[in-house]
């Protein structure tokens, strides 16, 4: 195994530090900044100087580009845009390979982080903050469910993609961006084709150059159960397309969602690999 054994010891599920009053606050953004976890919190600033280069197996995607009949729910949760399979979708996309080796991680949901301006990603690379970050969340199939997987240090895999500002619209994102106007109010949902809504990720996802490290969820309960895979090649998105995300209303008195990224956390000398 490439990963050191210390990287994969088991953690108990961490309880959220937020009180009921904090969760009901009208303050925005709804991001708990000062959570006191242990030493494996995310997001982080990826310092490429300390990343160890390793030839890893290809990260393999099953079902992401060929689900012609599956549908997804695209929702404004009041905090982000969330994409998940509808209840009538029998097949579940999954990934294997890369730092996951032969283990199967099934898709749970995809969501987005963005800011007030061109700096809205959660992770940084050598101090550089991108305009957006897309997270595809998966859980390890052998643990039975996402909730159970939170109890294991390798229970969850989040595949992350940066969004970089471009002078031109991203045509592959056109359908997704156009649909955002239908969910401008919090707790609204639309149903769309799975294949169409994931097409904009494909070009970047197949590049096979990424950073991977062990960290946490970036929202409550901040459990340190995540294998992070952060792709180096960003997805292009225009300022006009970014603005469509910033026009969505939050669940906090209708304030616009224009900042939902968590502050950087200490890296604490963790192992980080550059897979290629």
LINHUZI-V928659 format. One record per residue. N is the residue number from 0. RES is the residue in one letter. SS is DSSP state (h for helix, s for strand, l for the rest). D_LAST is the distance of its C-alpha to the last C-alpha in Angstrom with 2 decimals. Layout:
n & res & ss & d_last
N & RES & SS & D_LAST
N & RES & SS & D_LAST
This chain:
n & res & ss & d_last
0 & X & l & 16.41
1 & X & l & 13.76
2 & X & l & 15.56
3 & X & l & 18.93
4 & X & h & 21.94
5 & X & h & 23.26
6 & X & h & 20.49
7 & X & h & 21.80
8 & X & l & 25.58
9 & X & l & 27.60
10 & X & l & 28.97
11 & X & l & 32.10
12 & X & l & 31.94
13 & X & l & 32.67
14 & X & l & 35.59
15 & X & l & 35.54
16 & X & l & 37.47
17 & X & l & 38.82
18 & X & l & 42.51
19 & X & h & 44.19
20 & X & h & 45.58
21 & X & h & 42.17
22 & X & h & 40.84
23 & X & l & 43.95
24 & X & l & 43.78
25 & X & l & 43.99
26 & X & l & 41.75
27 & X & l & 38.63
28 & X & l & 35.71
29 & X & l & 35.69
30 & X & l & 33.06
31 & X & l & 34.02
32 & X & l & 33.05
33 & X & l & 34.41
34 & X & l & 33.31
35 & X & l & 33.58
36 & X & l & 31.02
37 & X & l & 29.86
38 & X & l & 26.89
39 & X & l & 23.83
40 & X & l & 24.58
41 & X & l & 22.46
42 & X & l & 21.67
43 & X & l & 20.55
44 & X & s & 19.79
45 & X & s & 16.18
46 & X & l & 16.71
47 & X & h & 13.60
48 & X & h & 15.67
49 & X & h & 15.59
50 & X & l & 11.99
51 & X & s & 10.89
52 & X & s & 7.67
53 & X & s & 6.73
54 & X & l & 5.38
55 & X & l & 6.31
56 & X & l & 8.33
57 & X & l & 8.08
58 & X & s & 9.85
59 & X & s & 13.18
60 & X & s & 16.02
61 & X & s & 19.60
62 & X & l & 22.46
63 & X & l & 20.97
64 & X & l & 21.70
65 & X & l & 24.74
66 & X & l & 27.11
67 & X & l & 30.10
68 & X & l & 32.71
69 & X & l & 31.08
70 & X & s & 32.07
71 & X & s & 31.01
72 & X & s & 33.05
73 & X & s & 32.11
74 & X & s & 33.98
75 & X & s & 34.94
76 & X & l & 35.07
77 & X & l & 36.82
78 & X & l & 33.77
79 & X & l & 30.92
80 & X & s & 30.18
81 & X & s & 29.25
82 & X & s & 28.21
83 & X & s & 28.89
84 & X & s & 30.03
85 & X & l & 33.78
86 & X & l & 35.79
87 & X & l & 36.50
88 & X & l & 32.88
89 & X & l & 32.72
90 & X & l & 29.12
91 & X & l & 26.44
92 & X & l & 22.85
93 & X & s & 20.27
94 & X & s & 16.61
95 & X & s & 15.15
96 & X & s & 12.01
97 & X & h & 8.97
98 & X & h & 10.92
99 & X & h & 13.98
100 & X & l & 13.91
101 & X & l & 17.11
102 & X & l & 18.75
103 & X & l & 19.94
104 & X & s & 19.96
105 & X & s & 22.48
106 & X & s & 22.77
107 & X & s & 25.44
108 & X & s & 25.45
109 & X & s & 23.83
110 & X & s & 25.26
111 & X & s & 25.09
112 & X & s & 25.64
113 & X & s & 27.29
114 & X & l & 29.73
115 & X & l & 32.98
116 & X & l & 31.39
117 & X & l & 28.06
118 & X & l & 26.67
119 & X & l & 26.13
120 & X & l & 22.63
121 & X & l & 22.63
122 & X & l & 19.57
123 & X & s & 19.43
124 & X & s & 16.83
125 & X & l & 18.64
126 & X & l & 21.86
127 & X & s & 21.21
128 & X & s & 22.32
129 & X & l & 21.56
130 & X & l & 24.32
131 & X & s & 23.16
132 & X & s & 20.78
133 & X & s & 20.49
134 & X & s & 20.05
135 & X & s & 19.73
136 & X & s & 21.27
137 & X & s & 21.12
138 & X & s & 22.95
139 & X & s & 22.56
140 & X & h & 24.90
141 & X & h & 26.55
142 & X & h & 28.01
143 & X & l & 30.10
144 & X & l & 29.90
145 & X & h & 28.12
146 & X & h & 31.02
147 & X & h & 30.84
148 & X & h & 27.10
149 & X & l & 27.83
150 & X & l & 29.45
151 & X & l & 26.32
152 & X & l & 23.60
153 & X & l & 20.94
154 & X & l & 23.13
155 & X & s & 21.32
156 & X & s & 17.87
157 & X & s & 17.72
158 & X & s & 15.10
159 & X & s & 15.71
160 & X & s & 15.75
161 & X & s & 17.46
162 & X & s & 20.40
163 & X & s & 21.22
164 & X & s & 24.76
165 & X & s & 25.46
166 & X & l & 28.82
167 & X & l & 28.76
168 & X & l & 28.70
169 & X & l & 25.66
170 & X & h & 27.36
171 & X & h & 24.98
172 & X & h & 26.14
173 & X & h & 29.77
174 & X & h & 30.93
175 & X & h & 29.41
176 & X & h & 30.88
177 & X & h & 34.20
178 & X & h & 34.50
179 & X & h & 34.34
180 & X & h & 37.97
181 & X & h & 39.05
182 & X & h & 37.73
183 & X & l & 38.92
184 & X & l & 41.04
185 & X & l & 39.70
186 & X & l & 39.57
187 & X & s & 39.57
188 & X & s & 37.52
189 & X & s & 36.95
190 & X & s & 35.74
191 & X & s & 33.35
192 & X & s & 31.35
193 & X & h & 28.01
194 & X & h & 26.34
195 & X & h & 27.66
196 & X & h & 26.60
197 & X & h & 22.89
198 & X & h & 22.47
199 & X & h & 21.45
200 & X & h & 18.18
201 & X & h & 17.00
202 & X & h & 15.76
203 & X & h & 13.41
204 & X & h & 12.47
205 & X & l & 11.28
206 & X & l & 8.82
207 & X & l & 5.86
208 & X & l & 4.80
209 & X & s & 6.87
210 & X & s & 9.01
211 & X & s & 10.83
212 & X & s & 14.27
213 & X & s & 17.68
214 & X & s & 20.30
215 & X & l & 23.12
216 & X & l & 24.47
217 & X & l & 25.47
218 & X & l & 28.80
219 & X & l & 31.56
220 & X & l & 31.59
221 & X & l & 28.47
222 & X & l & 27.63
223 & X & l & 24.96
224 & X & l & 23.42
225 & X & s & 20.12
226 & X & s & 16.49
227 & X & s & 15.05
228 & X & s & 11.85
229 & X & s & 12.05
230 & X & s & 10.36
231 & X & l & 10.34
232 & X & l & 12.16
233 & X & l & 15.70
234 & X & s & 18.25
235 & X & s & 21.28
236 & X & s & 24.62
237 & X & s & 28.00
238 & X & h & 30.47
239 & X & h & 32.82
240 & X & h & 30.38
241 & X & h & 29.62
242 & X & h & 33.38
243 & X & h & 33.70
244 & X & h & 31.92
245 & X & h & 34.17
246 & X & l & 37.24
247 & X & l & 36.77
248 & X & s & 39.33
249 & X & l & 38.65
250 & X & l & 40.74
251 & X & l & 42.27
252 & X & l & 45.38
253 & X & l & 43.46
254 & X & l & 41.73
255 & X & s & 38.83
256 & X & l & 35.32
257 & X & l & 33.97
258 & X & l & 32.08
259 & X & l & 30.31
260 & X & l & 27.50
261 & X & l & 27.76
262 & X & l & 28.04
263 & X & l & 25.31
264 & X & l & 25.55
265 & X & l & 25.33
266 & X & l & 22.02
267 & X & l & 24.05
268 & X & l & 21.73
269 & X & l & 19.38
270 & X & l & 16.19
271 & X & s & 13.14
272 & X & s & 9.54
273 & X & s & 6.58
274 & X & s & 3.78
275 & X & l & 0.00
